[in-house]
């Protein structure tokens, strides 16, 4: 049986790391803003659902492909080193941007989908169209899949996935509610603090994954 503390760590760190992407202005956030202005707050969860379904398939594919790879410790170590370096690079960029994060304008010149099916499709399409999304999953995401499977098996993988998509759902819903409620700006110290916390978590995990991978390769 998986250790509850290990599962809690996998879930919580997955949630915070995912916020670093979800809370950054990008195509999914921009579509959420535009759609929420037209049809209300439910646009956020619908777009997040499309995004999450795509990621469910990707997580399953990574888990199946990495299942055999885990039998070779050096493969897991290489993935861990790559993911650690990517996390450190993202941490630097995230923390470097904090002083300039004053506020996010909740307006977007993006055509908004109107039906639930269109919003689900938009969540899928905008994710695929974002090159950083695939890069994230091939490095950090793959590292997390390896770690979760190695530490807690399929239960650990489920904890990682739930933590990851919870960030997308909560952020998308928050943006949708703020837009629908007439708030024009989201930002200030609260937003800076959230992004800063994400940056610190990214750096800590980057060091952890990098040192773990190097120890396995050199030891």
C-alpha positions, 0 to 999 in steps of 0.5 A: 500500500502506498505511503499516504505521506508520499501520495500527499507530497506527489499531489501537493507538488504536482498542484503547485508546479501545474499552477506555474503554467496555468496561472501564466498568461497563455492561449488557454487563459486568453480563451477562458477570458474571452469565452467567460465574457460571452457565456459566463464562468462555466467556460473555465471548467469546460476549457479545462476539461478539454485540456485535462482529457488530452493530458489524461491520454498523454499521462496514460501513454507516458506511463505505458511507455515508461513502464518498461523503461523503469526496468533500466535505472539509467533511463529513469535517471536520464529523464530525472536529470532532464526534468530537473534542468527544465524545472530549474530553467522554468524556476529562473524565468518564473522568479525573474518575472515576479517583480514585473507582474503588476496585474493581468488585464482580464480582456482578450481579443480572441474569438470565444467559442459558445457551445460546450462542445466548442469549449471542450475542443478549444481546450484540446486544440489550444493545448496541442498548438502550444509548443511549450505544452509538449516540451513540458510533458516530455521533460517535467511531465515525464519526470513526474510520471517516472517518480510517481510510478516509482514511489507509489505505483498507479496510485501515485500516478493518479495523485499526480494527475489529479493534482495537476488538473486541479490547478487547471480547473481552479485557475480556469474557474477563478478567471471565469468567475472574475470575468463574469463578475465584472472584475477587470483586473487580476493581480497585485501582491496576491498574484505575485505571491502565487507566481513567486511560490510556484517559482520556489517550488519549481527550483526545489523540485529541480534540485531534487530531480537533478541531484537524484538523477545524477546520483543514480548515473554517477553512483 
